[in-house]
């Protein structure tokens, strides 16, 4: 048997048939490879909350639907002529939300999500609130190194805005 560090606790590895039923019991579920605790007679997992990452876009959209890079002012000719449509993804995971604030968009504005140049989803900014912002639920799988692009597709263009993909990272 391996010697344990001071203060270490070893939990029993139990198959489903051997799960305890006492509230407050903690054990390692050998069938699912998860730590579990008994709450109201049920074995609940001690899953960690997902880790999150952010992939931002912003500036002013041009007549082609591309976001333009800007250092705070869309009138900066040296920056506003350079498209800013790609962001690299650092971790494997799933893009789960598109959070945004838009100047000109509407609840019918459509945005395309590209992964490595291929359209993976079209999102309508349907949850826009009175402050011209909102959050849309999406589900687009990405791998570390993928390039994510967002593009205005149809209806009222978003104009000056910021958009963020929220990513749940695979742990």
N, CA, C and O atoms as a DFTB+ gen file, in Angstrom:
684 C
 N C O
     1  1       0.833      -1.175       0.000
     2  2       0.000       0.000       0.000
     3  2       0.882       1.244       0.000
     4  3       1.888       1.302       0.707
     5  1       0.503       2.226      -0.788
     6  2       1.256       3.471      -0.870
     7  2       1.022       4.300       0.382
     8  3      -0.102       4.413       0.870
     9  1       2.103       4.878       0.892
    10  2       1.971       5.716       2.067
    11  2       1.334       7.044       1.666
    12  3       1.710       7.627       0.649
    13  1       0.386       7.520       2.445
    14  2      -0.343       8.751       2.150
    15  2       0.293       9.941       2.831
    16  3       0.896       9.826       3.898
    17  1       0.146      11.087       2.190
    18  2       0.621      12.327       2.790
    19  2      -0.234      12.633       4.018
    20  3      -1.383      12.201       4.109
    21  1       0.329      13.373       4.948
    22  2      -0.407      13.741       6.150
    23  2      -1.686      14.465       5.765
    24  3      -1.657      15.380       4.942
    25  1      -2.800      14.069       6.347
    26  2      -4.084      14.709       6.087
    27  2      -4.846      14.138       4.904
    28  3      -5.985      14.536       4.663
    29  1      -4.240      13.206       4.152
    30  2      -4.924      12.624       2.987
    31  2      -6.014      11.667       3.452
    32  3      -5.889      11.000       4.478
    33  1      -7.070      11.620       2.679
    34  2      -8.191      10.726       2.961
    35  2      -8.365       9.804       1.768
    36  3      -8.297      10.252       0.623
    37  1      -8.586       8.538       2.017
    38  2      -8.850       7.575       0.955
    39  2     -10.324       7.222       1.008
    40  3     -10.838       6.808       2.047
    41  1     -11.003       7.389      -0.125
    42  2     -12.417       7.044      -0.195
    43  2     -12.577       5.651      -0.768
    44  3     -11.799       5.222      -1.620
    45  1     -13.591       4.952      -0.293
    46  2     -13.881       3.622      -0.824
    47  2     -14.296       3.725      -2.282
    48  3     -15.037       4.631      -2.664
    49  1     -13.810       2.782      -3.103
    50  2     -14.240       2.679      -4.498
    51  2     -15.352       1.647      -4.538
    52  3     -15.131       0.461      -4.292
    53  1     -16.553       2.119      -4.851
    54  2     -17.725       1.261      -4.752
    55  2     -18.439       1.126      -6.089
    56  3     -18.573       2.095      -6.837
    57  1     -18.894      -0.087      -6.380
    58  2     -19.743      -0.320      -7.544
    59  2     -21.158       0.116      -7.178
    60  3     -21.472       0.287      -6.000
    61  1     -22.015       0.297      -8.187
    62  2     -23.374       0.797      -7.971
    63  2     -24.124      -0.025      -6.929
    64  3     -24.862       0.534      -6.117
    65  1     -23.950      -1.313      -6.942
    66  2     -24.667      -2.178      -6.008
    67  2     -24.251      -1.938      -4.562
    68  3     -24.984      -2.278      -3.633
    69  1     -23.066      -1.348      -4.375
    70  2     -22.540      -1.153      -3.028
    71  2     -22.616       0.298      -2.536
    72  3     -22.042       0.621      -1.496
    73  1     -23.317       1.176      -3.266
    74  2     -23.402       2.575      -2.846
    75  2     -24.035       2.689      -1.468
    76  3     -24.997       1.983      -1.164
    77  1     -23.503       3.572      -0.635
    78  2     -24.131       3.779       0.670
    79  2     -25.462       4.515       0.490
    80  3     -25.718       5.076      -0.576
    81  1     -26.286       4.516       1.498
    82  2     -27.575       5.208       1.433
    83  2     -27.695       6.285       2.491
    84  3     -28.680       7.024       2.508
    85  1     -26.723       6.391       3.368
    86  2     -26.779       7.377       4.448
    87  2     -26.469       8.774       3.913
    88  3     -25.451       8.981       3.253
    89  1     -27.360       9.736       4.203
    90  2     -27.119      11.120       3.799
    91  2     -25.788      11.599       4.360
    92  3     -25.468      11.357       5.524
    93  1     -25.016      12.281       3.518
    94  2     -23.723      12.801       3.924
    95  2     -22.562      11.882       3.608
    96  3     -21.408      12.293       3.723
    97  1     -22.837      10.641       3.208
    98  2     -21.753       9.716       2.860
    99  2     -21.069      10.187       1.578
   100  3     -21.723      10.676       0.657
   101  1     -19.754      10.034       1.530
   102  2     -18.959      10.409       0.357
   103  2     -18.183       9.173      -0.077
   104  3     -17.627       8.458       0.757
   105  1     -18.146       8.919      -1.400
   106  2     -17.439       7.752      -1.906
   107  2     -17.014       7.989      -3.350
   108  3     -17.431       8.953      -3.991
   109  1     -16.170       7.079      -3.846
   110  2     -15.730       7.123      -5.234
   111  2     -16.498       6.050      -5.987
   112  3     -16.405       4.869      -5.654
   113  1     -17.272       6.463      -7.020
   114  2     -18.090       5.535      -7.801
   115  2     -17.206       4.879      -8.859
   116  3     -16.811       5.526      -9.828
   117  1     -16.900       3.611      -8.674
   118  2     -16.016       2.884      -9.585
   119  2     -16.649       2.679     -10.962
   120  3     -15.931       2.485     -11.943
   121  1     -17.983       2.720     -11.053
   122  2     -18.661       2.519     -12.334
   123  2     -18.565       3.753     -13.235
   124  3     -18.458       3.625     -14.455
   125  1     -18.602       4.928     -12.645
   126  2     -18.605       6.170     -13.436
   127  2     -17.311       6.966     -13.316
   128  3     -17.142       7.971     -14.006
   129  1     -16.398       6.535     -12.455
   130  2     -15.148       7.257     -12.183
   131  2     -15.409       8.685     -11.712
   132  3     -14.742       9.625     -12.144
   133  1     -16.383       8.833     -10.825
   134  2     -16.707      10.145     -10.261
   135  2     -16.818      10.044      -8.745
   136  3     -17.190       9.009      -8.193
   137  1     -16.483      11.155      -8.089
   138  2     -16.741      11.259      -6.669
   139  2     -18.223      11.548      -6.493
   140  3     -18.800      12.320      -7.258
   141  1     -18.841      10.937      -5.492
   142  2     -20.270      11.118      -5.263
   143  2     -20.530      11.320      -3.775
   144  3     -19.742      10.921      -2.917
   145  1     -21.661      11.951      -3.509
   146  2     -22.122      12.133      -2.142
   147  2     -23.598      11.799      -2.072
   148  3     -24.323      11.982      -3.050
   149  1     -24.049      11.314      -0.933
   150  2     -25.455      10.952      -0.770
   151  2     -26.202      12.156      -0.208
   152  3     -25.889      12.658       0.872
   153  1     -27.200      12.604      -0.971
   154  2     -28.054      13.721      -0.568
   155  2     -29.495      13.262      -0.741
   156  3     -29.907      12.894      -1.841
   157  1     -30.262      13.286       0.346
   158  2     -31.654      12.834       0.333
   159  2     -31.785      11.447      -0.291
   160  3     -32.718      11.179      -1.048
   161  1     -30.840      10.576       0.037
   162  2     -30.895       9.202      -0.422
   163  2     -30.403       8.963      -1.838
   164  3     -30.435       7.827      -2.313
   165  1     -29.948      10.008      -2.526
   166  2     -29.473       9.857      -3.901
   167  2     -27.972      10.089      -3.980
   168  3     -27.429      10.950      -3.287
   169  1     -27.299       9.306      -4.842
   170  2     -25.861       9.474      -5.072
   171  2     -25.677      10.538      -6.144
   172  3     -25.923      10.281      -7.323
   173  1     -25.246      11.735      -5.744
   174  2     -25.051      12.844      -6.669
   175  2     -23.570      13.064      -6.931
   176  3     -22.759      12.958      -6.011
   177  1     -23.196      13.375      -8.199
   178  2     -21.773      13.579      -8.511
   179  2     -21.263      14.902      -7.971
   180  3     -22.009      15.872      -7.840
   181  1     -19.974      14.920      -7.660
   182  2     -19.288      16.147      -7.280
   183  2     -18.612      16.721      -8.516
   184  3     -17.404      16.960      -8.503
   185  1     -19.366      16.943      -9.574
   186  2     -18.778      17.484     -10.798
   187  2     -18.357      18.925     -10.575
   188  3     -19.057      19.705      -9.930
   189  1     -17.216      19.254     -11.116
   190  2     -16.765      20.630     -11.063
   191  2     -17.535      21.432     -12.096
   192  3     -17.896      20.894     -13.142
   193  1     -17.796      22.702     -11.829
   194  2     -18.466      23.506     -12.853
   195  2     -17.556      23.626     -14.068
   196  3     -16.334      23.560     -13.933
   197  1     -18.135      23.802     -15.252
   198  2     -17.292      23.899     -16.444
   199  2     -16.385      25.120     -16.380
   200  3     -16.761      26.164     -15.846
   201  1     -15.195      24.972     -16.927
   202  2     -14.293      26.107     -17.042
   203  2     -14.703      26.894     -18.275
   204  3     -15.104      26.305     -19.279
   205  1     -14.611      28.187     -18.214
   206  2     -15.077      29.037     -19.297
   207  2     -13.939      29.816     -19.929
   208  3     -12.960      30.165     -19.268
   209  1     -14.082      30.081     -21.211
   210  2     -13.166      30.950     -21.934
   211  2     -14.023      31.910     -22.749
   212  3     -15.224      31.695     -22.913
   213  1     -13.408      32.955     -23.252
   214  2     -14.136      33.967     -23.999
   215  2     -13.418      34.237     -25.314
   216  3     -12.188      34.250     -25.362
   217  1     -14.165      34.446     -26.353
   218  2     -13.612      34.749     -27.670
   219  2     -14.291      36.026     -28.153
   220  3     -15.424      35.967     -28.631
   221  1     -13.617      37.204     -28.040
   222  2     -14.284      38.478     -28.322
   223  2     -14.156      38.954     -29.769
   224  3     -13.176      38.666     -30.456
   225  1     -15.160      39.678     -30.202
   226  2     -15.162      40.386     -31.485
   227  2     -15.754      41.759     -31.224
   228  3     -16.548      41.924     -30.297
   229  1     -15.384      42.734     -32.017
   230  2     -16.001      44.034     -31.820
   231  2     -15.533      45.046     -32.815
   232  3     -14.624      44.790     -33.606
   233  1     -16.151      46.190     -32.776
   234  2     -15.821      47.266     -33.685
   235  2     -17.039      47.666     -34.482
   236  3     -18.142      47.762     -33.945
   237  1     -16.840      47.894     -35.737
   238  2     -17.918      48.319     -36.629
   239  2     -17.991      47.328     -37.776
   240  3     -16.962      46.914     -38.310
   241  1     -19.194      46.947     -38.153
   242  2     -19.326      46.013     -39.272
   243  2     -19.358      46.785     -40.577
   244  3     -19.937      47.869     -40.652
   245  1     -18.734      46.224     -41.608
   246  2     -18.726      46.870     -42.915
   247  2     -19.914      46.398     -43.739
   248  3     -20.750      45.642     -43.244
   249  1     -19.996      46.837     -44.991
   250  2     -21.125      46.472     -45.842
   251  2     -21.112      44.995     -46.220
   252  3     -22.101      44.490     -46.751
   253  1     -20.000      44.287     -45.953
   254  2     -19.904      42.866     -46.261
   255  2     -20.180      41.988     -45.045
   256  3     -20.137      40.762     -45.140
   257  1     -20.463      42.615     -43.903
   258  2     -20.758      41.842     -42.705
   259  2     -19.545      41.479     -41.882
   260  3     -19.670      40.724     -40.919
   261  1     -18.382      41.986     -42.224
   262  2     -17.167      41.684     -41.470
   263  2     -16.990      42.717     -40.358
   264  3     -17.320      43.890     -40.533
   265  1     -16.471      42.278     -39.221
   266  2     -16.140      43.225     -38.173
   267  2     -14.804      43.870     -38.499
   268  3     -13.889      43.210     -38.992
   269  1     -14.700      45.149     -38.222
   270  2     -13.471      45.875     -38.494
   271  2     -12.734      46.123     -37.186
   272  3     -13.333      46.484     -36.173
   273  1     -11.433      45.923     -37.231
   274  2     -10.629      46.156     -36.046
   275  2     -10.614      47.662     -35.767
   276  3     -10.492      48.463     -36.694
   277  1     -10.732      48.030     -34.549
   278  2     -10.717      49.447     -34.186
   279  2     -10.192      49.587     -32.771
   280  3     -10.396      48.712     -31.929
   281  1      -9.518      50.689     -32.519
   282  2      -8.995      50.914     -31.175
   283  2      -9.905      51.874     -30.420
   284  3      -9.438      52.796     -29.752
   285  1     -11.174      51.651     -30.533
   286  2     -12.136      52.469     -29.801
   287  2     -12.916      53.420     -30.685
   288  3     -13.996      53.870     -30.304
   289  1     -12.387      53.736     -31.864
   290  2     -13.091      54.646     -32.758
   291  2     -13.148      54.028     -34.145
   292  3     -12.107      53.734     -34.732
   293  1     -14.347      53.826     -34.678
   294  2     -14.468      53.241     -36.010
   295  2     -13.993      54.199     -37.089
   296  3     -13.829      53.791     -38.239
   297  1     -13.766      55.473     -36.746
   298  2     -13.310      56.451     -37.736
   299  2     -11.796      56.424     -37.936
   300  3     -11.285      57.151     -38.788
   301  1     -11.063      55.606     -37.175
   302  2      -9.611      55.519     -37.340
   303  2      -9.294      54.799     -38.645
   304  3      -9.375      53.573     -38.719
   305  1      -8.933      55.559     -39.671
   306  2      -8.724      54.980     -41.008
   307  2      -7.623      53.923     -41.019
   308  3      -7.705      52.959     -41.781
   309  1      -6.599      54.086     -40.188
   310  2      -5.515      53.120     -40.213
   311  2      -5.948      51.765     -39.672
   312  3      -5.403      50.743     -40.090
   313  1      -6.901      51.725     -38.765
   314  2      -7.355      50.464     -38.203
   315  2      -8.661      49.980     -38.818
   316  3      -8.844      48.776     -38.995
   317  1      -9.554      50.872     -39.141
   318  2     -10.898      50.450     -39.533
   319  2     -10.949      49.829     -40.923
   320  3     -12.000      49.342     -41.339
   321  1      -9.839      49.838     -41.645
   322  2      -9.831      49.209     -42.972
   323  2      -9.358      47.758     -42.910
   324  3      -9.385      47.055     -43.920
   325  1      -8.931      47.309     -41.744
   326  2      -8.406      45.951     -41.611
   327  2      -9.468      45.042     -41.007
   328  3      -9.915      45.286     -39.886
   329  1      -9.886      43.988     -41.731
   330  2     -10.914      43.116     -41.176
   331  2     -10.441      42.386     -39.925
   332  3      -9.302      41.926     -39.846
   333  1     -11.317      42.292     -38.976
   334  2     -11.037      41.506     -37.762
   335  2     -12.146      40.480     -37.653
   336  3     -13.122      40.677     -36.929
   337  1     -11.991      39.394     -38.370
   338  2     -13.067      38.414     -38.413
   339  2     -12.666      37.074     -37.833
   340  3     -13.511      36.186     -37.720
   341  1     -11.416      36.893     -37.464
   342  2     -10.965      35.587     -36.981
   343  2     -10.380      35.705     -35.589
   344  3      -9.670      36.659     -35.268
   345  1     -10.695      34.710     -34.769
   346  2     -10.075      34.568     -33.462
   347  2      -9.665      33.112     -33.305
   348  3     -10.417      32.207     -33.666
   349  1      -8.501      32.893     -32.777
   350  2      -8.054      31.514     -32.517
   351  2      -8.658      31.025     -31.212
   352  3      -8.833      31.796     -30.268
   353  1      -8.973      29.735     -31.170
   354  2      -9.503      29.101     -29.962
   355  2      -8.338      28.427     -29.245
   356  3      -7.541      27.726     -29.868
   357  1      -8.243      28.639     -27.944
   358  2      -7.111      28.115     -27.186
   359  2      -7.352      26.728     -26.597
   360  3      -6.393      26.013     -26.307
   361  1      -8.618      26.333     -26.414
   362  2      -8.916      25.080     -25.726
   363  2      -9.988      24.295     -26.469
   364  3     -10.831      24.881     -27.148
   365  1      -9.959      22.976     -26.343
   366  2     -11.066      22.145     -26.821
   367  2     -12.294      22.466     -25.978
   368  3     -12.181      22.730     -24.781
   369  1     -13.462      22.442     -26.605
   370  2     -14.685      22.690     -25.845
   371  2     -15.860      22.967     -26.756
   372  3     -15.875      22.561     -27.918
   373  1     -16.847      23.666     -26.215
   374  2     -18.064      23.977     -26.950
   375  2     -18.411      25.443     -26.752
   376  3     -18.457      25.929     -25.622
   377  1     -18.654      26.145     -27.850
   378  2     -19.172      27.505     -27.761
   379  2     -20.635      27.360     -27.362
   380  3     -21.421      26.765     -28.099
   381  1     -21.009      27.901     -26.198
   382  2     -22.357      27.689     -25.672
   383  2     -23.212      28.945     -25.657
   384  3     -24.435      28.853     -25.553
   385  1     -22.601      30.110     -25.758
   386  2     -23.354      31.356     -25.715
   387  2     -22.723      32.385     -26.647
   388  3     -21.511      32.391     -26.864
   389  1     -23.563      33.245     -27.186
   390  2     -23.113      34.430     -27.897
   391  2     -23.690      35.616     -27.139
   392  3     -24.894      35.869     -27.187
   393  1     -22.822      36.344     -26.438
   394  2     -23.241      37.534     -25.688
   395  2     -22.888      38.750     -26.532
   396  3     -21.836      38.774     -27.171
   397  1     -23.753      39.761     -26.543
   398  2     -23.526      40.894     -27.440
   399  2     -24.154      42.183     -26.930
   400  3     -25.068      42.183     -26.106
   401  1     -23.629      43.270     -27.452
   402  2     -24.177      44.624     -27.314
   403  2     -24.058      45.236     -28.688
   404  3     -22.960      45.295     -29.243
   405  1     -25.163      45.692     -29.253
   406  2     -25.158      46.193     -30.613
   407  2     -25.759      47.588     -30.693
   408  3     -26.636      47.941     -29.905
   409  1     -25.289      48.367     -31.638
   410  2     -25.785      49.721     -31.830
   411  2     -26.969      49.743     -32.785
   412  3     -27.924      50.487     -32.565
   413  1     -26.921      48.949     -33.828
   414  2     -27.932      49.020     -34.880
   415  2     -28.723      47.740     -35.080
   416  3     -29.682      47.740     -35.852
   417  1     -28.364      46.653     -34.419
   418  2     -29.025      45.369     -34.658
   419  2     -30.464      45.345     -34.182
   420  3     -30.920      46.255     -33.489
   421  1     -31.172      44.293     -34.562
   422  2     -32.558      44.103     -34.132
   423  2     -32.755      42.637     -33.745
   424  3     -31.835      41.829     -33.871
   425  1     -33.942      42.301     -33.281
   426  2     -34.225      40.925     -32.875
   427  2     -34.341      39.981     -34.065
   428  3     -34.599      38.790     -33.890
   429  1     -34.151      40.503     -35.270
   430  2     -34.133      39.628     -36.452
   431  2     -32.754      39.582     -37.112
   432  3     -32.583      38.922     -38.138
   433  1     -31.767      40.277     -36.533
   434  2     -30.404      40.242     -37.067
   435  2     -29.867      38.813     -37.001
   436  3     -29.984      38.140     -35.977
   437  1     -29.280      38.363     -38.103
   438  2     -28.717      37.020     -38.160
   439  2     -27.203      37.099     -38.296
   440  3     -26.671      37.896     -39.069
   441  1     -26.519      36.252     -37.525
   442  2     -25.067      36.176     -37.558
   443  2     -24.668      34.745     -37.897
   444  3     -25.265      33.794     -37.391
   445  1     -23.656      34.591     -38.757
   446  2     -23.122      33.262     -39.081
   447  2     -21.891      33.002     -38.225
   448  3     -21.069      33.893     -38.013
   449  1     -21.774      31.774     -37.736
   450  2     -20.595      31.343     -36.993
   451  2     -19.816      30.386     -37.888
   452  3     -20.327      29.346     -38.303
   453  1     -18.576      30.755     -38.177
   454  2     -17.692      29.924     -38.998
   455  2     -16.638      29.290     -38.103
   456  3     -16.126      29.932     -37.186
   457  1     -16.318      28.040     -38.368
   458  2     -15.173      27.385     -37.739
   459  2     -14.255      26.959     -38.875
   460  3     -14.648      26.181     -39.744
   461  1     -13.034      27.474     -38.863
   462  2     -12.044      27.189     -39.912
   463  2     -12.614      27.430     -41.308
   464  3     -12.346      26.663     -42.233
   465  1     -13.399      28.493     -41.455
   466  2     -13.919      28.882     -42.761
   467  2     -15.217      28.218     -43.174
   468  3     -15.750      28.531     -44.239
   469  1     -15.742      27.308     -42.362
   470  2     -16.978      26.597     -42.700
   471  2     -18.099      27.034     -41.755
   472  3     -17.918      27.036     -40.537
   473  1     -19.259      27.406     -42.312
   474  2     -20.386      27.838     -41.483
   475  2     -20.889      26.662     -40.648
   476  3     -21.235      25.608     -41.183
   477  1     -20.923      26.859     -39.330
   478  2     -21.383      25.821     -38.408
   479  2     -22.747      26.136     -37.810
   480  3     -23.455      25.229     -37.373
   481  1     -23.124      27.417     -37.787
   482  2     -24.414      27.793     -37.198
   483  2     -24.792      29.194     -37.653
   484  3     -23.931      30.013     -37.975
   485  1     -26.089      29.453     -37.676
   486  2     -26.622      30.794     -37.878
   487  2     -27.408      31.141     -36.631
   488  3     -28.251      30.364     -36.182
   489  1     -27.129      32.314     -36.067
   490  2     -27.737      32.738     -34.820
   491  2     -28.553      33.995     -35.073
   492  3     -28.071      34.941     -35.696
   493  1     -29.777      34.005     -34.594
   494  2     -30.618      35.198     -34.667
   495  2     -30.543      35.881     -33.311
   496  3     -30.670      35.220     -32.280
   497  1     -30.342      37.179     -33.297
   498  2     -30.206      37.932     -32.046
   499  2     -31.588      38.179     -31.437
   500  3     -31.970      39.324     -31.195
   501  1     -32.317      37.121     -31.197
   502  2     -33.722      37.206     -30.800
   503  2     -33.947      37.595     -29.336
   504  3     -35.040      38.037     -28.983
   505  1     -32.942      37.441     -28.486
   506  2     -33.146      37.766     -27.069
   507  2     -32.683      39.178     -26.723
   508  3     -32.488      39.496     -25.550
   509  1     -32.505      40.023     -27.732
   510  2     -32.040      41.390     -27.497
   511  2     -32.990      42.116     -26.546
   512  3     -34.210      42.048     -26.698
   513  1     -32.418      42.806     -25.573
   514  2     -33.224      43.518     -24.584
   515  2     -33.299      45.012     -24.896
   516  3     -32.817      45.460     -25.937
   517  1     -33.898      45.771     -23.999
   518  2     -34.084      47.212     -24.207
   519  2     -32.763      47.969     -24.277
   520  3     -32.719      49.083     -24.799
   521  1     -31.688      47.382     -23.759
   522  2     -30.366      48.019     -23.815
   523  2     -29.592      47.603     -25.053
   524  3     -28.391      47.860     -25.141
   525  1     -30.253      46.966     -26.011
   526  2     -29.640      46.503     -27.265
   527  2     -28.546      45.466     -27.027
   528  3     -27.571      45.400     -27.775
   529  1     -28.710      44.675     -26.005
   530  2     -27.781      43.589     -25.717
   531  2     -28.555      42.317     -25.448
   532  3     -29.773      42.345     -25.275
   533  1     -27.854      41.215     -25.413
   534  2     -28.515      39.957     -25.131
   535  2     -27.543      38.803     -25.128
   536  3     -26.340      38.981     -25.325
   537  1     -28.080      37.614     -24.900
   538  2     -27.298      36.386     -24.908
   539  2     -28.107      35.332     -25.645
   540  3     -29.274      35.097     -25.328
   541  1     -27.485      34.701     -26.624
   542  2     -28.132      33.631     -27.384
   543  2     -27.458      32.314     -27.038
   544  3     -26.239      32.261     -26.877
   545  1     -28.238      31.261     -26.922
   546  2     -27.714      29.924     -26.649
   547  2     -27.321      29.263     -27.964
   548  3     -28.096      29.252     -28.921
   549  1     -26.112      28.713     -28.000
   550  2     -25.605      28.026     -29.186
   551  2     -24.921      26.742     -28.743
   552  3     -24.740      26.516     -27.546
   553  1     -24.549      25.917     -29.675
   554  2     -23.770      24.717     -29.365
   555  2     -22.904      24.390     -30.576
   556  3     -23.348      23.736     -31.520
   557  1     -21.659      24.858     -30.528
   558  2     -20.718      24.651     -31.623
   559  2     -19.417      24.105     -31.035
   560  3     -18.752      24.784     -30.252
   561  1     -19.057      22.880     -31.414
   562  2     -17.839      22.248     -30.904
   563  2     -16.608      22.870     -31.565
   564  3     -16.609      23.146     -32.765
   565  1     -15.565      23.085     -30.771
   566  2     -14.311      23.640     -31.273
   567  2     -13.139      22.884     -30.660
   568  3     -13.250      22.297     -29.584
   569  1     -12.026      22.912     -31.364
   570  2     -10.782      22.319     -30.880
   571  2      -9.731      23.403     -30.756
   572  3      -9.779      24.412     -31.461
   573  1      -8.792      23.195     -29.868
   574  2      -7.696      24.148     -29.727
   575  2      -7.030      24.339     -31.084
   576  3      -6.708      23.368     -31.768
   577  1      -6.826      25.595     -31.469
   578  2      -6.209      25.903     -32.755
   579  2      -7.208      26.229     -33.851
   580  3      -6.829      26.783     -34.884
   581  1      -8.496      25.893     -33.643
   582  2      -9.513      26.268     -34.627
   583  2      -9.624      27.784     -34.705
   584  3      -9.353      28.492     -33.736
   585  1     -10.026      28.268     -35.872
   586  2     -10.317      29.688     -36.040
   587  2     -11.817      29.884     -36.055
   588  3     -12.535      29.231     -36.812
   589  1     -12.283      30.786     -35.214
   590  2     -13.694      31.127     -35.138
   591  2     -13.882      32.474     -35.831
   592  3     -13.108      33.407     -35.618
   593  1     -14.907      32.563     -36.652
   594  2     -15.252      33.816     -37.306
   595  2     -16.732      34.081     -37.082
   596  3     -17.523      33.144     -36.971
   597  1     -17.110      35.347     -37.014
   598  2     -18.514      35.712     -36.919
   599  2     -18.792      36.735     -38.006
   600  3     -17.982      37.626     -38.261
   601  1     -19.936      36.599     -38.637
   602  2     -20.253      37.418     -39.799
   603  2     -21.731      37.777     -39.785
   604  3     -22.589      36.937     -39.514
   605  1     -22.010      39.036     -40.082
   606  2     -23.388      39.483     -40.250
   607  2     -23.963      38.770     -41.464
   608  3     -23.303      38.679     -42.499
   609  1     -25.194      38.260     -41.348
   610  2     -25.778      37.470     -42.427
   611  2     -27.016      38.111     -43.044
   612  3     -27.086      38.247     -44.265
   613  1     -27.996      38.509     -42.230
   614  2     -29.245      39.006     -42.807
   615  2     -29.987      39.888     -41.815
   616  3     -29.674      39.903     -40.624
   617  1     -30.972      40.619     -42.317
   618  2     -31.831      41.540     -41.596
   619  2     -31.024      42.784     -41.228
   620  3     -30.109      43.162     -41.961
   621  1     -31.344      43.414     -40.122
   622  2     -30.681      44.661     -39.716
   623  2     -29.247      44.380     -39.286
   624  3     -29.022      43.585     -38.374
   625  1     -28.265      45.029     -39.937
   626  2     -26.866      44.778     -39.564
   627  2     -26.601      45.245     -38.143
   628  3     -27.263      46.162     -37.658
   629  1     -25.633      44.619     -37.466
   630  2     -25.395      44.955     -36.063
   631  2     -24.739      46.308     -35.852
   632  3     -24.822      46.865     -34.758
   633  1     -24.082      46.854     -36.885
   634  2     -23.415      48.146     -36.723
   635  2     -22.291      48.055     -35.716
   636  3     -21.637      47.019     -35.600
   637  1     -22.059      49.140     -34.982
   638  2     -21.015      49.136     -33.964
   639  2     -21.467      48.243     -32.820
   640  3     -22.550      48.432     -32.266
   641  1     -20.641      47.277     -32.468
   642  2     -21.067      46.319     -31.453
   643  2     -19.876      45.576     -30.878
   644  3     -18.754      45.672     -31.375
   645  1     -20.147      44.847     -29.835
   646  2     -19.201      43.873     -29.305
   647  2     -19.932      42.546     -29.206
   648  3     -21.110      42.506     -28.850
   649  1     -19.245      41.471     -29.516
   650  2     -19.811      40.131     -29.434
   651  2     -18.777      39.220     -28.811
   652  3     -17.587      39.309     -29.113
   653  1     -19.241      38.347     -27.942
   654  2     -18.358      37.406     -27.250
   655  2     -18.940      36.005     -27.351
   656  3     -20.119      35.789     -27.071
   657  1     -18.102      35.056     -27.755
   658  2     -18.472      33.656     -27.641
   659  2     -18.021      33.204     -26.264
   660  3     -16.876      33.430     -25.873
   661  1     -18.915      32.568     -25.533
   662  2     -18.551      31.977     -24.253
   663  2     -18.356      30.490     -24.514
   664  3     -19.229      29.829     -25.076
   665  1     -17.214      29.975     -24.105
   666  2     -16.851      28.592     -24.386
   667  2     -16.725      27.812     -23.085
   668  3     -16.065      28.258     -22.146
   669  1     -17.369      26.633     -23.032
   670  2     -17.148      25.706     -21.930
   671  2     -15.998      24.797     -22.358
   672  3     -16.056      24.144     -23.400
   673  1     -14.960      24.769     -21.535
   674  2     -13.744      24.032     -21.868
   675  2     -13.870      22.597     -21.402
   676  3     -14.295      22.338     -20.276
   677  1     -13.500      21.661     -22.267
   678  2     -13.467      20.258     -21.875
   679  2     -12.382      20.060     -20.835
   680  3     -11.232      20.446     -21.042
   681  1     -12.754      19.459     -19.719
   682  2     -11.784      19.238     -18.630
   683  2     -11.353      17.799     -18.602
   684  3     -10.542      17.413     -17.760
